[in-house]
Amino acid sequence: MPLKSKAVSGEFKDELNDDDFEENKVGAPDSGGALITQELGSWIIDKLR
C-alpha cells in the first residue's frame, strides 16, 4: 500500500506535483463544489481495503 496517495478533482490536478506521491488519481472536475467526488471517494475506499 502506498504511503502517500493523491486524489483530486480535475480542476486541482495542476496544483499538486505528482512526483511527491506514490499513487495518483485525478477525477472529473466537480462543479458542485464538493470537497471530494463519489468517484474519488470510491477509489480511496478501494485503496484502504
BALOKE-232734 format. One line per field, with one value per residue: x, y, z of N, C-alpha, C in turn. Coordinates in Angstrom, 2 decimals, decimal comma. Example, Ala and Ser with C-alpha at 12.3 -4.5 7.8 and 13.67 -1.06 7.14 Angstrom:
nxx = (13,19 12,85)
nyy = (-5,69 -2,25)
nzz = (7,80 7,08)
caxx = (12,30 13,67)
cayy = (-4,50 -1,06)
cazz = (7,80 7,14)
cxx = (13,20 12,90)
cyy = (-3,30 0,03)
czz = (7,80 7,87)
END
This chain:
nxx = (0,84 0,62 2,38 1,82 -0,84 -2,48 -5,53 -7,54 -9,98 -10,56 -10,14 -8,10 -5,82 -3,41 -2,33 -0,95 2,07 2,76 5,01 5,51 3,97 3,15 1,14 -1,44 -4,59 -6,73 -9,75 -12,87 -13,70 -15,40 -18,10 -19,92 -18,84 -18,18 -16,07 -14,87 -15,35 -17,76 -16,59 -13,81 -13,92 -14,76 -12,52 -10,57 -11,58 -11,44 -8,65 -7,99 -8,86)
nyy = (-1,17 2,18 4,93 7,63 9,02 10,67 12,18 13,98 16,32 17,18 19,98 20,70 19,39 20,44 21,77 20,28 18,46 15,58 13,99 13,98 12,04 8,58 7,31 8,26 9,79 11,37 12,86 13,61 17,04 18,84 20,63 21,21 21,92 20,15 18,70 16,24 13,99 11,40 9,46 9,72 9,23 6,55 5,37 5,89 4,42 1,83 1,57 1,43 -1,00)
nzz = (0,00 -0,87 0,68 0,36 -1,26 -3,93 -4,49 -6,36 -7,60 -11,04 -11,52 -9,83 -10,57 -11,59 -9,48 -7,60 -7,25 -8,98 -8,58 -5,88 -4,78 -4,33 -5,62 -7,84 -8,52 -10,59 -10,72 -12,43 -13,17 -10,61 -10,52 -8,58 -6,16 -4,14 -1,64 -2,16 -4,82 -5,63 -7,21 -6,58 -3,84 -3,78 -4,96 -3,03 -0,84 -1,93 -2,05 0,61 1,47)
caxx = (0,00 1,46 2,36 1,20 -1,67 -3,13 -6,84 -8,08 -10,87 -9,83 -9,74 -6,92 -4,75 -2,16 -1,91 -0,11 3,12 2,60 6,24 5,50 3,04 3,45 0,00 -2,23 -5,89 -7,37 -11,13 -13,51 -13,97 -16,64 -18,61 -20,81 -18,12 -17,94 -14,66 -14,41 -16,41 -18,06 -15,56 -12,57 -14,21 -14,75 -11,12 -9,87 -12,07 -10,85 -7,23 -7,86 -9,26)
cayy = (0,00 3,39 5,78 8,91 8,96 11,93 12,04 15,34 16,52 17,66 21,39 20,88 18,49 21,16 22,43 19,39 17,79 14,12 13,35 13,92 10,99 7,26 6,90 9,42 9,62 12,65 12,65 14,61 18,30 18,85 22,00 21,37 22,43 19,12 18,51 15,04 13,41 10,00 8,69 9,71 8,57 5,11 4,99 5,89 3,27 0,61 1,51 1,15 -2,39)
cazz = (0,00 -0,92 1,84 0,01 -2,46 -4,27 -5,12 -6,52 -8,74 -12,21 -11,52 -8,99 -10,98 -11,83 -8,25 -6,81 -8,01 -8,96 -8,13 -4,43 -4,37 -4,88 -6,41 -8,19 -9,16 -10,89 -11,12 -13,27 -12,48 -9,84 -10,50 -7,45 -5,00 -3,11 -1,32 -2,85 -5,63 -5,35 -7,92 -5,80 -2,57 -4,04 -5,22 -1,73 -0,07 -2,53 -1,71 2,03 1,76)
cxx = (0,89 1,34 1,65 0,46 -2,30 -4,44 -7,46 -9,05 -10,09 -9,37 -8,51 -5,72 -3,42 -1,60 -0,94 0,86 2,98 3,83 6,32 4,65 3,42 2,33 -0,91 -3,55 -6,48 -8,76 -11,63 -13,69 -15,33 -17,14 -19,53 -20,14 -17,89 -16,45 -14,08 -15,60 -16,64 -17,02 -14,28 -12,77 -14,18 -13,32 -10,35 -10,29 -11,48 -9,38 -7,01 -8,23 -8,10)
cyy = (1,24 4,22 7,11 8,77 10,33 11,62 13,43 15,38 17,26 19,10 21,65 20,08 19,18 21,82 21,59 18,65 16,28 13,41 13,22 12,76 9,67 6,75 8,10 9,03 11,00 12,36 13,75 15,90 18,26 20,27 22,25 21,85 21,41 18,96 17,31 14,44 11,95 9,10 8,59 9,05 7,06 4,61 4,91 4,68 1,97 0,46 1,14 -0,29 -3,33)
czz = (0,00 0,35 1,56 -1,31 -2,67 -4,98 -5,18 -7,68 -9,83 -12,16 -10,66 -9,47 -11,22 -10,58 -7,42 -7,71 -7,88 -8,41 -6,61 -3,89 -5,03 -5,77 -6,62 -8,82 -9,35 -11,42 -12,03 -12,48 -11,78 -9,72 -9,32 -6,18 -3,89 -2,88 -2,05 -3,61 -5,23 -6,01 -7,10 -4,45 -2,71 -4,25 -3,90 -0,90 -0,60 -2,15 -0,24 2,38 1,72)
END
